[in-house]
């Protein structure tokens, strides 16, 4: 029987094979996992409309490293589908109802494809007054006076976290929340009511980021028993600011009281919703699914962009 002899491969060939094998996972990591986020373009000059942007105009960073932008689609026309939740904290003072007519005008200007829902939150839970509907009049009729009681005070961020957890995947619709709240959360004690240490705020941001929800908080006065505590009021506003910033929305307030009118704030939200893009970038995955810190920028003159600062990234393969 004739035996076939195998010759040992030269050292340089073995080295080349090893380099290629080790480069494969690195190449997959560089390619990344496609992640979609909603990004708003705003003109730096007041009263001007921002120009239309393309994917090359967006710069996305993850953990300080720049990531490749795969696509950018302006959300207009057939793509302009919005699910808007009016989320009312039942611990707010009852005079917030004075602005419900302004909310009605804002809702009336949403695109025809928009759906509106109404939710009331208290003690870490929420109740749905109106499921998402195309019938704006039906949704607006469910708006009522909040309880305005300190008994309902606390747990607003657990309520928002629960909303984020319950939302099903929505591949073709944006999600936004108009939040009417003081932001004060003493469910875990006053010592954990500030934005840097509130664990429920962190939880809410995580779940809302995973469900691609933009949050637009409008500060309104808390129950009278809490209003005199300026430290708590400042903590509430700082929580609202962080919630908006990290989900890709904007926060609004006027001193320590309910604004005389919400129209300027609602006009800004309306402007934002008209100038948004779905930006898809190649995220760097970890060994396990996790939340990543991200930043979105642009170098287009006269334009700033607002995007979420957190994204849910699946594990790499």
ChimeraX attribute file (.defattr): number of C-alpha atoms within 10 A of each C-alpha:
attribute: neighborCount
match mode: 1-to-1
recipient: residues
	/A:1	3
	/A:2	4
	/A:3	5
	/A:4	6
	/A:5	6
	/A:6	6
	/A:7	6
	/A:8	7
	/A:9	8
	/A:10	8
	/A:11	8
	/A:12	9
	/A:13	10
	/A:14	11
	/A:15	11
	/A:16	10
	/A:17	11
	/A:18	11
	/A:19	11
	/A:20	11
	/A:21	11
	/A:22	10
	/A:23	12
	/A:24	11
	/A:25	13
	/A:26	12
	/A:27	10
	/A:28	14
	/A:29	17
	/A:30	15
	/A:31	16
	/A:32	18
	/A:33	19
	/A:34	18
	/A:35	18
	/A:36	21
	/A:37	25
	/A:38	25
	/A:39	27
	/A:40	22
	/A:41	24
	/A:42	21
	/A:43	16
	/A:44	14
	/A:45	10
	/A:46	7
	/A:47	7
	/A:48	10
	/A:49	14
	/A:50	18
	/A:51	14
	/A:52	11
	/A:53	18
	/A:54	13
	/A:55	18
	/A:56	14
	/A:57	13
	/A:58	21
	/A:59	18
	/A:60	21
	/A:61	18
	/A:62	19
	/A:63	11
	/A:64	10
	/A:65	10
	/A:66	17
	/A:67	19
	/A:68	20
	/A:69	21
	/A:70	14
	/A:71	17
	/A:72	22
	/A:73	16
	/A:74	20
	/A:75	21
	/A:76	14
	/A:77	9
	/A:78	8
	/A:79	15
	/A:80	20
	/A:81	19
	/A:82	20
	/A:83	19
	/A:84	23
	/A:85	22
	/A:86	23
	/A:87	26
	/A:88	24
	/A:89	30
	/A:90	29
	/A:91	32
	/A:92	28
	/A:93	24
	/A:94	18
	/A:95	14
	/A:96	22
	/A:97	14
	/A:98	13
	/A:99	15
	/A:100	16
	/A:101	13
	/A:102	16
	/A:103	18
	/A:104	16
	/A:105	12
	/A:106	15
	/A:107	21
	/A:108	14
	/A:109	10
	/A:110	19
	/A:111	15
	/A:112	13
	/A:113	14
	/A:114	22
	/A:115	22
	/A:116	24
	/A:117	23
	/A:118	23
	/A:119	22
	/A:120	23
	/A:121	25
	/A:122	22
	/A:123	20
	/A:124	19
	/A:125	17
	/A:126	21
	/A:127	12
	/A:128	13
	/A:129	18
	/A:130	19
	/A:131	13
	/A:132	17
	/A:133	16
	/A:134	15
	/A:135	13
	/A:136	18
	/A:137	13
	/A:138	13
	/A:139	22
	/A:140	21
	/A:141	12
	/A:142	14
	/A:143	19
	/A:144	15
	/A:145	16
	/A:146	20
	/A:147	18
	/A:148	21
	/A:149	17
	/A:150	16
	/A:151	13
	/A:152	20
	/A:153	26
	/A:154	25
	/A:155	24
	/A:156	33
	/A:157	29
	/A:158	24
	/A:159	24
	/A:160	25
	/A:161	23
	/A:162	18
	/A:163	18
	/A:164	21
	/A:165	15
	/A:166	10
	/A:167	15
	/A:168	8
	/A:169	10
	/A:170	11
	/A:171	7
	/A:172	11
	/A:173	17
	/A:174	24
	/A:175	20
	/A:176	23
	/A:177	24
	/A:178	21
	/A:179	24
	/A:180	22
	/A:181	26
	/A:182	32
	/A:183	36
	/A:184	32
	/A:185	29
	/A:186	19
	/A:187	19
	/A:188	13
	/A:189	10
	/A:190	14
	/A:191	10
	/A:192	16
	/A:193	27
	/A:194	23
	/A:195	23
	/A:196	13
	/A:197	12
	/A:198	21
	/A:199	15
	/A:200	23
	/A:201	25
	/A:202	19
	/A:203	17
	/A:204	23
	/A:205	28
	/A:206	23
	/A:207	23
	/A:208	28
	/A:209	24
	/A:210	21
	/A:211	21
	/A:212	26
	/A:213	26
	/A:214	28
	/A:215	29
	/A:216	28
	/A:217	26
	/A:218	24
	/A:219	28
	/A:220	28
	/A:221	26
	/A:222	28
	/A:223	21
	/A:224	14
	/A:225	11
	/A:226	17
	/A:227	17
	/A:228	12
	/A:229	10
	/A:230	11
	/A:231	13
	/A:232	21
	/A:233	25
	/A:234	19
	/A:235	22
	/A:236	22
	/A:237	26
	/A:238	19
	/A:239	27
	/A:240	28
	/A:241	22
	/A:242	20
	/A:243	27
	/A:244	24
	/A:245	21
	/A:246	25
	/A:247	29
	/A:248	26
	/A:249	26
	/A:250	23
	/A:251	22
	/A:252	20
	/A:253	19
	/A:254	13
	/A:255	13
	/A:256	17
	/A:257	15
	/A:258	22
	/A:259	18
	/A:260	10
	/A:261	13
	/A:262	22
	/A:263	16
	/A:264	11
	/A:265	18
	/A:266	20
	/A:267	12
	/A:268	15
	/A:269	18
	/A:270	15
	/A:271	15
	/A:272	17
	/A:273	22
	/A:274	17
	/A:275	21
	/A:276	25
	/A:277	27
	/A:278	19
	/A:279	25
	/A:280	21
	/A:281	26
	/A:282	22
	/A:283	28
	/A:284	24
	/A:285	23
	/A:286	15
	/A:287	9
	/A:288	11
	/A:289	12
	/A:290	14
	/A:291	17
	/A:292	17
	/A:293	14
	/A:294	20
	/A:295	20
	/A:296	21
	/A:297	17
	/A:298	17
	/A:299	12
	/A:300	14
	/A:301	10
	/A:302	13
	/A:303	17
	/A:304	16
	/A:305	22
	/A:306	22
	/A:307	26
	/A:308	26
	/A:309	21
	/A:310	23
	/A:311	27
	/A:312	22
	/A:313	21
	/A:314	18
	/A:315	13
	/A:316	16
	/A:317	11
